[in-house]
Amino acid sequence: MTKLSIDSVAHDFKIWRASRTKKNIPDHLWDKAVQLSDQYPIGKVVRILRLSGSQMAARRKKRETNSKISVAHPISFVELNMPSAMPCGLPVSNANSCNRLEIRRPDGVALAIEQLSEQTMLQLLNQFIQVVQ
């Protein structure tokens, strides 16, 4: 991460204030201001950038909250005994029927499994469901 200079960020705020169409400070400028508060005293950042101290404190708190990883339940691993799978396309009964399984977490991370026969996919899913229950 590149260190910002307080003068360059002050210049960015000056340009924004001269040409702004909205009253709210854009997020990218807030991000720079909060980043500066790690390098300089908050009072100096607020004074030079002409920001509200309470808004700056709220932005810093929001950043700290977002950077903490909260895990309600510890992550556990599920062992699946995968049968010897034949890749799709081989002349084995039911192996020509290939599927794709995709599981998405609320945070957007995805796990995709493909190139398995329907039978193998169902066996994996059944094992997974039994472990979870």
N, C-alpha and C positions, 0 to 999 in steps of 0.2 A: 504494500500500500504506500503510495507516494505521500510524503508529508506536504501539507498545504501551508502556504504562507498566509498570514492574516491579512496582508495587503492585497494579495490576489483575490481572496474571498470578499474582502471589502469592495474591491473593484467590481466583482460579479454582482454583488448586491446593489451597487450604484447603478450599473447598467440596467438591472431588473427594475429598480425603482423609477428610472427615467422612462422606461418603455412599458411598464406593467399595464395589463388590461384587467387583472383581477387583484383584489385586495389581499388575498392569502398568499403567503410566501410559498413558492414551489418546494416540493419535497427535496429536489436535488440541492437546493440552497440550504435547506434545514440540515440535510445530511452533512454538508460541508461545515456548517456552523457547529454541529455536534462533534464532528471529527476534530475541529479546532479546539474544542473545549477539553480535549485530551492532551493538547500540547501547551495551552495557555490557560491562565486563570479565567474562570467563567466570567467574572466581572469585566475583565478586559475584552473578552469576545463580545459580550452583550453590549458594552459601551461602543466599541469600534464599529460593530455591525448594526448598531441601533436596533436592538432586539429587546423584546420583553423578557425579563429575567424568569418570570413564572412560566412563560411558554418554552423557554430554553430548558428549564428544569423538567417540564413535562416531556419534552422530546428526548432528553437524556434518559429519563426513567423508562420511556417507551422502548428505547434502544436496548437498555439493560434487560427489560422484560422479554423482548424478542430474542435476545441472544442466549437466554437460559433455556436449556432443554429440560422440559418437565416430562417425566415419565410416570404416569399413574401406575402402570403395571410394568415390572421389569420385562425386558424382552427375553423370551425363551425360544429355544430352537426345537424344532419338531423333526425327529428323525423319521424318514420315510424309507421303507424297504422297497426299492424300485425293482420291479421284475426286469429280467433281461429284455430290453426293448429293442424292437426291430425298427430301424428308421423307415420313414414313409417311402413308398414307392417300390419297396421290394415285394416280390411275388409271394407274400405270406398272407394267409387269410386275415382279412380285416386290416391289414397294414396299409392298404392303399387309401384308407379313410383317415386322413391326418387332421388334427385339430390344433387350435391355439388356445391356451389358457392365459389370461392376463388378470392379475390381481393388483388393484390400486389402493394405496393407503390414502387417508384424507389429506396428507401433506403433499400428494402428487407423485410420490415414488411408486414405481410400477415394477412388477415382476412378471415376465412373460416366458412361457414355456411353449415350445412348438416342436413340430417334427416328431411327434409321438403318435402312436396309433390310438384309436378311440379306446380300446381295451386298456392300454397302459395308462392313459389319461384318467380313466374312470377308477382304476385301481389306486392311483396316487391320490385322487380326490377323496375316495372312500377312507383311505388311511389318514389323510389330513383331518377329515371331519370327525373320525373316531377319536383322534388325539385331542382335538379341540373340545369335544363334548366332555 
